[in-house]
Amino acid sequence: MRFSTFINLSVLFLFFTIIGGCQEKEYISQETYYPSGSVESQTIYVDGKRDGLQKFFYEDGTLASQILFVDDFKQGEFKAWFHSGTLKLVANYRDGKLQGESTQYYEGGKMRLKERYDNGELIYQKKYTTDGKVEYEDNY
């Protein structure tokens, strides 16, 4: 009798462990809107934290920027575009902090600014004029 009680309790414990570990996450896709009614932003939340691709749009629907969030931290490549669709900025994030190279462009496509970050701290910067000449360069 004791052995069967032990088996029953073991099975019951295993059942509740499995059920407890299978809690569903709450997924919410949120959109914000311009007064005109067009979509301004799209953000995915998992259990109340940003988790997924976040996008911002110009009022006419053109993509303005996008970044991936993981557990409420910016993660990976951030990109932003001018209204014309020309690339404006490329930066990289790790655990919510700028990491590695970040490059900004003039609307015409020429490089405006090149920066390097280490764990969120600016360590190098080089700025260019609109005609492509180096305006200044500095290590931090």
Summary of the structure (lengths in Angstrom):
residues: 140
radius of gyration: 24.0
end to end distance: 74.7
largest distance: 88.9
contacts: 352
relative contact order: 0.08
helix: 14%
strand: 56%
